[in-house]
């Protein structure tokens, strides 16, 4: 029995799953404590609304899926790069310029509705990929830390977007970009009938397909093995003949493409979605790293962590009906996301526990073997 428990806990996949569950549990527990501090009378009722709100109607469930779509893609962008030892924290800029491209192509160009959304979405993905070129080149060929260059590109992307929106597609009444044309909207593909009143669309299919593709690339191809081996041990990869410079460029380009795609899908999802002139990064990008950490950078884990973050986000809006202001809702959501970073800590703790169990099991087996041998000698 102990041997089976050791084998189960020792599995990397099980450790990752348990670590994510512990992170979620701790985040929810601290969130509940915060609710009791601010509004003890309605704390439990508000907490129940947050936990069950996403399933309270098909509309809310549809909004969960709609909210999760760009979050999953952003998590995949970060998680994919983390798996390969590259820290692409430039998703903010890549996502923003992707969204800008989608808004401009969707709002300024006249195309048939059958291809307008597709052209705008692909253009967004392409621009997101190009935005990742500079950090990739700087790391691969000049050994410049990608974290620094990614942060710089994030700010350049934000301010460039503000300027281009003002110059090319600005609505003074909205104090934001003009709306996209109806022909550029992502097709619903029947989601509007299943989740009536929600904004969920075909982008969800695209996010799932991208997750599957990333999984296949990383775990089922020699190309993906080469990318991950650089993340595990760069020196050993060089010795094995793997070109680390090309791999860094491939990783940054793919990650940038996914982030740009996320921005494109978000801004092609609804007629009322537009780019506001602001000096802060788009809210969705704040979730990218926590989602990747909560999903332990695994494509399948990222899908579920993106769905979870979207679920508590939508459920959190219902808490306002119990007297919790939007600031409290945001604070609780932030606490839960903050604990996502502890998933790696929990995974390491579980790893140490499994080693201790394995060591104890080994000692017990040796003791049993000695007892059996001594009894055999007595006979």
C-alpha positions as CSV (number, residue, x, y, z in Angstrom):
1,X,0.0,0.0,0.0
2,X,2.8,2.4,0.9
3,X,4.6,1.5,-2.3
4,X,1.5,2.4,-4.4
5,X,1.1,5.7,-2.5
6,X,4.7,6.5,-3.1
7,X,4.4,5.8,-6.8
8,X,1.3,7.9,-7.1
9,X,2.6,10.9,-5.2
10,X,6.0,10.6,-6.9
11,X,4.3,11.0,-10.3
12,X,5.2,14.5,-11.8
13,X,1.7,14.8,-13.2
14,X,0.0,14.0,-9.9
15,X,2.3,16.4,-8.1
16,X,1.4,19.2,-10.5
17,X,-2.3,18.5,-10.2
18,X,-2.2,18.4,-6.4
19,X,-0.1,21.5,-6.3
20,X,-2.7,23.4,-8.4
21,X,-5.5,22.2,-6.2
22,X,-3.7,23.3,-3.0
23,X,-3.1,26.7,-4.6
24,X,-6.8,27.1,-5.5
25,X,-7.9,26.0,-2.0
26,X,-5.5,28.4,-0.2
27,X,-6.6,31.2,-2.5
28,X,-10.3,30.6,-1.9
29,X,-9.8,30.3,1.9
30,X,-7.9,33.6,2.1
31,X,-10.6,35.2,-0.1
32,X,-13.3,34.0,2.2
33,X,-11.5,35.4,5.2
34,X,-11.2,38.8,3.4
35,X,-15.0,38.7,2.7
36,X,-15.7,38.1,6.4
37,X,-13.5,41.1,7.3
38,X,-15.4,43.5,5.0
39,X,-18.9,42.1,5.2
40,X,-19.4,39.3,7.7
41,X,-23.1,39.2,7.4
42,X,-23.1,38.3,3.6
43,X,-19.6,36.8,3.4
44,X,-20.7,33.2,3.1
45,X,-23.6,34.0,0.7
46,X,-21.3,36.1,-1.5
47,X,-18.7,33.3,-1.5
48,X,-21.3,30.8,-2.6
49,X,-22.3,33.1,-5.4
50,X,-18.7,33.3,-6.6
51,X,-18.3,29.6,-6.5
52,X,-21.6,28.7,-8.1
53,X,-22.3,31.8,-10.2
54,X,-20.7,30.5,-13.4
55,X,-23.2,27.6,-13.5
56,X,-26.2,29.6,-12.4
57,X,-27.4,30.0,-16.0
58,X,-26.4,29.2,-19.6
59,X,-25.7,32.9,-20.2
60,X,-23.2,33.0,-17.3
61,X,-21.6,29.7,-18.4
62,X,-21.3,31.2,-21.9
63,X,-19.6,34.2,-20.4
64,X,-17.2,32.0,-18.6
65,X,-16.2,30.4,-21.9
66,X,-16.0,33.8,-23.6
67,X,-13.7,35.2,-20.8
68,X,-11.6,32.0,-20.8
69,X,-10.8,32.1,-24.5
70,X,-8.1,34.9,-24.5
71,X,-6.9,33.8,-21.1
72,X,-6.2,30.3,-22.3
73,X,-4.2,31.6,-25.3
74,X,-2.2,34.0,-23.1
75,X,-1.5,31.2,-20.6
76,X,-0.3,29.0,-23.5
77,X,2.0,31.7,-24.8
78,X,3.7,32.1,-21.4
79,X,3.6,28.4,-20.5
80,X,5.1,27.3,-23.9
81,X,8.0,29.7,-23.4
82,X,8.5,28.6,-19.8
83,X,8.7,25.0,-20.9
84,X,11.6,25.8,-23.1
85,X,13.6,28.0,-20.6
86,X,12.6,31.3,-22.2
87,X,10.7,33.8,-20.1
88,X,8.3,35.5,-22.5
89,X,6.7,38.1,-20.3
90,X,6.2,40.3,-23.3
91,X,2.6,39.0,-23.8
92,X,1.3,42.4,-22.7
93,X,2.8,44.1,-25.8
94,X,2.2,41.2,-28.1
95,X,-1.5,41.0,-27.0
96,X,-2.0,44.7,-27.3
97,X,-0.5,45.2,-30.8
98,X,-2.5,42.1,-31.9
99,X,-5.7,43.7,-30.6
100,X,-4.8,47.0,-32.3
101,X,-4.3,45.2,-35.6
102,X,-7.6,43.4,-35.3
103,X,-9.4,46.6,-34.6
104,X,-7.8,48.5,-37.5
105,X,-8.3,45.6,-40.0
106,X,-11.8,45.0,-38.7
107,X,-12.8,48.6,-38.6
108,X,-11.0,50.3,-41.6
109,X,-11.0,47.6,-44.3
110,X,-14.1,46.4,-46.2
111,X,-14.1,42.7,-46.8
112,X,-16.8,40.0,-47.2
113,X,-18.0,38.8,-43.9
114,X,-16.9,35.2,-44.7
115,X,-13.2,36.2,-44.6
116,X,-13.1,39.6,-42.9
117,X,-12.8,38.1,-39.3
118,X,-10.3,35.6,-40.5
119,X,-8.0,38.2,-42.2
120,X,-8.2,40.4,-39.1
121,X,-7.4,37.5,-36.8
122,X,-4.5,36.2,-38.8
123,X,-3.1,39.8,-39.2
124,X,-3.3,40.1,-35.4
125,X,-1.4,36.9,-34.9
126,X,1.3,37.9,-37.5
127,X,1.8,41.3,-35.8
128,X,2.0,39.7,-32.4
129,X,4.7,37.3,-33.7
130,X,6.7,40.2,-35.3
131,X,6.5,42.1,-32.0
132,X,8.4,39.2,-30.4
133,X,11.2,39.3,-32.9
134,X,13.3,42.0,-31.1
135,X,13.4,40.3,-27.7
136,X,14.1,37.0,-29.5
137,X,17.0,38.4,-31.5
138,X,18.4,40.3,-28.5
139,X,18.5,37.1,-26.4
140,X,19.6,34.7,-29.1
141,X,22.4,36.7,-30.7
142,X,23.4,39.4,-28.1
143,X,22.7,37.5,-24.8
144,X,20.4,40.3,-23.6
145,X,18.0,39.1,-20.9
146,X,14.6,38.7,-22.5
147,X,12.8,39.9,-19.4
148,X,14.3,43.4,-19.8
149,X,13.6,43.6,-23.6
150,X,10.1,42.1,-23.2
151,X,9.2,44.8,-20.5
152,X,10.5,47.5,-22.8
153,X,8.5,46.2,-25.8
154,X,5.4,46.0,-23.6
155,X,5.5,49.8,-22.9
156,X,6.4,50.6,-26.5
157,X,3.4,48.5,-27.6
158,X,1.1,50.2,-25.2
159,X,2.0,53.8,-26.1
160,X,2.2,53.0,-29.8
161,X,-1.3,51.6,-29.7
162,X,-2.6,54.7,-27.9
163,X,-1.0,56.9,-30.6
164,X,-2.2,54.9,-33.6
165,X,-5.7,54.6,-32.2
166,X,-5.8,58.4,-31.9
167,X,-4.4,58.9,-35.4
168,X,-6.3,56.3,-37.3
169,X,-9.5,55.1,-35.6
170,X,-10.5,57.3,-32.8
171,X,-14.0,58.1,-31.5
172,X,-14.1,61.3,-29.4
173,X,-17.5,60.3,-27.9
174,X,-16.2,56.9,-26.7
175,X,-12.7,58.2,-25.8
176,X,-11.5,55.0,-27.4
177,X,-11.2,53.3,-30.8
178,X,-14.2,53.1,-33.0
179,X,-16.1,49.8,-33.2
180,X,-15.2,47.2,-35.7
181,X,-17.5,46.5,-38.7
182,X,-20.1,43.8,-38.2
183,X,-18.6,41.8,-41.0
184,X,-15.4,41.4,-38.9
185,X,-17.2,39.7,-36.0
186,X,-16.1,36.2,-35.1
187,X,-18.8,33.7,-36.1
188,X,-20.8,32.1,-33.3
189,X,-21.1,28.7,-34.8
190,X,-24.2,27.9,-32.8
191,X,-22.9,29.1,-29.5
192,X,-25.5,31.9,-29.5
193,X,-28.3,29.3,-29.4
194,X,-26.8,27.2,-26.7
195,X,-25.6,30.1,-24.5
196,X,-28.2,32.7,-25.3
197,X,-27.2,36.2,-24.3
198,X,-23.5,35.5,-24.0
199,X,-20.5,36.6,-26.2
200,X,-18.9,33.1,-26.6
201,X,-17.9,32.4,-30.2
202,X,-15.7,30.3,-32.4
203,X,-12.6,31.7,-30.7
204,X,-13.1,29.0,-28.1
205,X,-12.5,26.3,-30.7
206,X,-9.4,28.0,-31.8
207,X,-8.0,28.2,-28.3
208,X,-8.6,24.5,-27.7
209,X,-7.0,23.6,-31.1
210,X,-4.0,25.8,-30.3
211,X,-3.6,24.0,-26.9
212,X,-3.7,20.6,-28.7
213,X,-1.2,21.8,-31.3
214,X,1.2,23.1,-28.6
215,X,0.9,19.8,-26.7
216,X,1.7,17.8,-29.8
217,X,4.7,20.0,-30.6
218,X,6.2,19.9,-27.1
219,X,5.6,16.2,-26.3
220,X,5.2,14.3,-29.6
221,X,7.8,15.8,-31.9
222,X,11.6,15.9,-32.0
223,X,11.3,19.6,-32.6
224,X,9.5,20.0,-29.3
225,X,12.0,17.7,-27.5
226,X,14.8,20.0,-28.7
227,X,13.0,23.0,-27.4
228,X,12.3,21.5,-24.0
229,X,15.8,20.1,-23.7
230,X,17.2,23.6,-24.0
231,X,15.0,24.6,-21.1
232,X,16.2,21.6,-19.0
233,X,19.9,22.0,-19.6
234,X,21.2,24.5,-22.2
235,X,24.8,23.3,-21.9
236,X,23.9,19.6,-22.5
237,X,21.7,20.7,-25.4
238,X,24.7,22.5,-27.0
239,X,26.8,19.4,-26.5
240,X,24.1,17.3,-28.3
241,X,24.3,19.6,-31.3
242,X,21.0,21.5,-30.7
243,X,21.1,25.1,-32.1
244,X,20.0,27.1,-29.1
245,X,19.8,30.4,-31.0
246,X,17.3,29.1,-33.5
247,X,15.3,27.5,-30.7
248,X,15.1,30.8,-28.8
249,X,13.8,32.5,-32.0
250,X,11.3,29.7,-32.7
251,X,10.0,30.0,-29.1
252,X,9.6,33.7,-29.1
253,X,7.9,33.7,-32.6
254,X,5.4,31.0,-31.6
255,X,4.7,32.6,-28.2
256,X,4.2,36.0,-29.9
257,X,1.9,34.6,-32.5
258,X,-0.3,33.0,-29.8
259,X,-0.4,36.2,-27.8
260,X,-1.3,38.3,-30.8
261,X,-3.9,35.7,-31.7
262,X,-5.4,36.1,-28.3
263,X,-5.6,39.9,-28.7
264,X,-7.2,39.5,-32.1
265,X,-9.9,37.1,-30.9
266,X,-10.8,39.3,-28.0
267,X,-11.4,42.4,-30.1
268,X,-13.2,40.6,-32.8
269,X,-15.7,38.9,-30.4
270,X,-18.2,41.8,-29.8
271,X,-19.2,45.0,-31.6
272,X,-18.9,46.9,-28.3
273,X,-15.3,45.8,-27.7
274,X,-12.8,48.7,-28.4
275,X,-9.4,49.9,-27.4
276,X,-9.3,52.5,-24.8
277,X,-6.6,55.2,-24.5
278,X,-4.9,54.3,-21.2
279,X,-1.5,54.1,-19.6
280,X,-2.0,50.6,-18.0
281,X,-1.7,47.2,-19.7
282,X,-4.9,45.5,-20.8
283,X,-6.5,43.6,-17.9
284,X,-6.4,40.2,-19.6
285,X,-2.6,40.2,-19.7
286,X,-2.3,40.4,-15.9
287,X,-3.6,36.8,-15.8
288,X,-1.1,35.3,-18.3
289,X,1.7,34.3,-15.9
290,X,-0.6,33.1,-13.0
291,X,-2.5,30.9,-15.5
292,X,0.7,29.4,-16.7
293,X,2.0,28.8,-13.2
294,X,-1.3,27.4,-12.0
295,X,-1.4,25.0,-15.0
296,X,2.4,24.2,-14.4
297,X,3.0,25.4,-18.0
298,X,1.4,22.2,-19.4
299,X,-0.9,22.9,-22.3
300,X,-3.8,20.9,-20.8
301,X,-3.2,22.4,-17.3
302,X,-3.3,25.8,-18.8
303,X,-6.7,25.2,-20.4
304,X,-8.2,24.2,-17.1
305,X,-6.5,27.0,-15.2
306,X,-7.7,29.5,-17.7
307,X,-11.3,28.2,-17.3
308,X,-11.0,28.4,-13.5
309,X,-9.8,32.0,-13.6
310,X,-12.6,33.0,-16.0
311,X,-15.1,31.1,-13.7
312,X,-14.2,33.0,-10.6
313,X,-14.0,36.3,-12.5
314,X,-17.6,35.8,-13.8
315,X,-18.8,34.5,-10.5
316,X,-17.2,37.4,-8.7
317,X,-19.4,39.9,-10.5
318,X,-22.4,38.3,-8.8
319,X,-21.0,39.1,-5.4
320,X,-21.9,42.7,-5.9
321,X,-25.5,41.7,-5.4
322,X,-24.5,40.8,-1.8
323,X,-23.1,44.2,-1.0
324,X,-19.5,43.7,-2.0
325,X,-18.1,46.6,-4.1
326,X,-16.3,45.8,-7.3
327,X,-13.0,46.7,-5.6
328,X,-13.5,43.9,-3.0
329,X,-14.3,41.5,-5.9
330,X,-11.1,42.5,-7.7
331,X,-9.1,42.1,-4.4
332,X,-10.5,38.6,-3.8
333,X,-9.8,37.5,-7.4
334,X,-6.3,38.9,-7.1
335,X,-5.6,37.0,-3.9
336,X,-6.7,33.7,-5.6
337,X,-4.5,34.5,-8.6
338,X,-1.6,35.4,-6.3
339,X,-1.7,32.0,-4.7
340,X,-1.4,30.5,-8.2
341,X,2.3,31.4,-7.9
342,X,2.6,29.0,-5.0
343,X,1.8,26.0,-7.2
344,X,5.5,25.6,-7.8
345,X,6.3,25.8,-4.1
346,X,3.6,23.2,-3.3
347,X,4.9,20.9,-6.1
348,X,8.4,21.1,-4.6
349,X,7.0,20.2,-1.2
350,X,5.1,17.3,-2.7
351,X,8.3,16.2,-4.4
352,X,10.2,16.2,-1.1
353,X,7.4,14.3,0.6
354,X,7.4,11.6,-2.1
355,X,11.2,11.2,-1.7
356,X,10.8,10.8,2.0
357,X,8.1,8.2,1.5
358,X,10.2,6.4,-1.0
359,X,13.2,6.5,1.4
360,X,11.1,5.1,4.2
361,X,9.6,2.5,2.0
362,X,13.1,1.4,1.0
363,X,14.2,1.2,4.6
364,X,11.1,-0.9,5.5
365,X,11.8,-3.2,2.6
366,X,15.4,-3.7,3.7
367,X,14.3,-4.3,7.2
368,X,11.8,-6.9,6.0
369,X,14.5,-8.6,3.9
370,X,16.9,-8.8,6.8
371,X,14.2,-10.4,9.0
372,X,13.4,-12.9,6.4
373,X,17.0,-13.8,5.8
374,X,17.6,-14.1,9.6
375,X,14.7,-16.5,9.9
376,X,16.0,-18.5,7.0
377,X,19.4,-18.8,8.7
378,X,17.8,-20.0,11.9
379,X,16.0,-22.8,10.0
